[in-house]
């Protein structure tokens, strides 16, 4: 039953991101559109790879795709950053900075793959599970980045022209993501990956994109 719920959750996330890509192309300004298109497309590839890890039995295919599974370490913070920028509504802050953060986080991910490698294990219920072999540092970096975005979002709630309700919801979503991730590291988990926080942040990106007319 848990396996079925996991599959449904992954299919829902993939479908929802495809929908986000569609509305992003129709609603967002050019730079925001490019930023989210890159992020969402990579996320779709990531979740499809996770889904394949449950459905297929060929370890060679998973081995080829293994580097895509942990992309959430960079992509979820990027979704949160883009969402925070939209809610901030500050025309004095250039969106180009988000591309700089994208480059930094993706290069950081490549560095983590090189330094810590990945481990492929098999679970009877969930299939192939991929994690960093030495996950302490990547997990800490991820928590620090998410926590930093949450703090900045909280501090920006009272900024002029800010979408206060949206920024508050984003901050709550980020805090819940941190809480879920910590519980996950402590062994309290239902699925092999922490998905609830990621879903919440994706929902916030939907709310942000919908603010564009």
Order of alpha helices (4+ residues) and beta strands (2+ residues): alpha-alpha-alpha-alpha-alpha-beta-beta-alpha-alpha-alpha
